[in-house]
Amino acid sequence: MIVYLLKSATCLALLLAFYHLVLEREKMYNFNRFYLLGSILFSFLAPLYVIYIDMAPLILKETPINNFENSTEITPEIIVEKSIDYTLIIIGIYSLISSIFFLRFGKNLFHIIQKIRKNKKVNYQKAVLVLVDDKILPHTFWNYIFINKNDYENQKIEQELFTHELTHVTQKHTLDVLFLEFLQAIFWINPFFILLKKAVQLNHEFLADETVINLHKNTTQYQHLLLNKAAWKNDYYLASNLNYSLTKKRLKMMTTQSSRTKIWLKKLAVVPLLAGFIFLFAERVEAQEVIEVKDYIDAPINDLQIEDLDPKDIRVKLKDVNNLKISYTDKDTIIEKNKASEKQMNEYKMLLNEGKKHNIYKLKNIKKMQSIYSLMSEKQKNGVQNISEIIPPPPPPIAKTSKQKVAKSDKIRETIDSKKDLNEYKKSNKNYEAFRNKKPHYIDSDDERKETLENSFSDLGSRYFNLSKEDKKKAKRPVLPQDPYIRLRKNNKVFYKLRKDFTEEDKLLIPPPPPVPNATKEEIEKAKNAYEAWKVRTGNDYPPPPPPPPVKKKQEYIDTIPKKTAATELQMKKYESVVKKRKKTDIFKVKEINKIKEIYTLMSDEQKKSVINVNDFIKTIPILTPKIDWVFTYKRLANRVERTSNNRKANLIYLKEIYNTKMSDQERAKVTAPDKISPPTPSPTEEQKNQETQLNKYLKLSENYIGNESRTKKELEEIKKQYALLDESIKSNFMSPDYIIKNMKVLEAKHKIMMNAKQKGKVYKLSESN
């Protein structure tokens, strides 16, 4: 479980690093959102993927057990002390901390729900506005937008802020935050969930900022608005806040231009990345067949008389049977000793006939046939031909013509043998580990399994010792059969204990280390005395281990002559080209300066004398600061103030600051003073809009009445009715119904002239008298 959690955390860390280094810099926020959330699922699933590796079958050889009566060896009683199970304690502590995080999560959720219940709510498009008394900025939770009640009623909240928060509502950003909070409470031990949550929330702000800019088309004003609101703080932990992580990165991303090709290439790069991580973090399982042989018991079962024995004495009684072999296999079949199966016999005959037919025997077939032949009984061997008698003898050795050829062939042979030994050692060590890790553990196993493991470990240890120094670096040292337990002896009795469970008394039972190689006589004598003291202290009477053989010291040669360094001709030309560039410009790239610094460190003393010192050259380059066009900035913001009343107060404050502190006298002469900037034209009231509609209706009815020769009294009454609804200030500027009736003939003539002009596409300018 611990290995799985470590793999999952590493996978999540690498995915997060790829996001910060590659994906975050591009405007593909929706893709980034699903990449970050998908990274969590992928990091959980990748370590669960299993890759199977085929291995050669493992054949376990059996060792006959000698007659118990003739054996003089007495197996000492093994005392296994049960240690404290710390697993439950660790799980309990972990669950307690997770419960604390869940309580905090529930408390924050309850705090927000209480705010929603206690305060006034107003429907707004696809969201619900919650009017609170707190002095806060607008922020979102689910489809609720929390805003200050006083600011809402006085219309002090800018439209851009509403658009920003509505984006959080419509794109369901709260789901992401709740999902991450839930996972963080469970996997609190993984620090990368904190970094992932910050990345997701910052990406939410990128999405909302992009929507505001696309809708309102004014990036600069939005940036100023965010900066003005940056100092505000919100106490809502699970909500999406407007000024979350208002850093230089967020402001810069608003003006960043991205290439479509670059975005597609980065998206496609995710596919091989995920495939590589699956291969890297997948669990590798070695599929290996274990073949074990189980012999029949030569003695009759009835002679054992086990019905009157205690179950613990059955094993002792079975040892009385001479040459008894006991082994365990996963299959329920019993194979007779020294007898090949029918399938193996058929395979042997088939390979033998195939070799005789073509007079060619493949090496792998020869080895297979020799293996089958060794399993045959005497009766089976008499029925077939021995493969060893058929294959031709190996060719005679090549005559040694010279010492050089002999040395070369010996070197090649040693290399091949070394590789062969290394590969065989690795395979044997893997088979040993697979057998050792099977249950029960070594300390709970029977004597036969312990003996098998000890023999395997001893064989592996000698083979590891015979490997070359280079091969030892590539191979893994064999692990003790009882690992992670430590073998201890007291009064010649063996028992096992974990190192973490050692008491002070247990530490005294550990034997002292043997003398080091090439130790002096005093050191050897000191080691002997320590071992004698250990025997007295523990009651053991085992002889001390022999001292290690002396190690031959190899002659070492120390190179005391310092190596001379010098820059290449190409590097010198690069250095001189950058220095000459100073005569033409004051602008240099940072990478150019770093490059000449690197080249200067590589130069020899003579080369440094022929060029200018890099530090002196850098001092000649002036530090340039970008100049801001305050006139352009001022005019653009002033147009905004004249055009709309949104955020007018903050914009006027910023205009005064630019006018008084940033601009020179010449720049002030080109712009209008902040006090003289006129406010925007107020929009008409509802009453004015109604009067304008009423007036248009009256004028249309009057025009139709004058131009219609078959006019009726009903039309005249309707005109009078509409005229009565007009305001007195409007009536004085237009003809009344009475005036129309008195001057009907004149008005008819004028109407005809206007209609004819309209048909001919002409427009006549009437005089004031008309």
Disulfide bonds with the S-S distance in Angstrom:
none
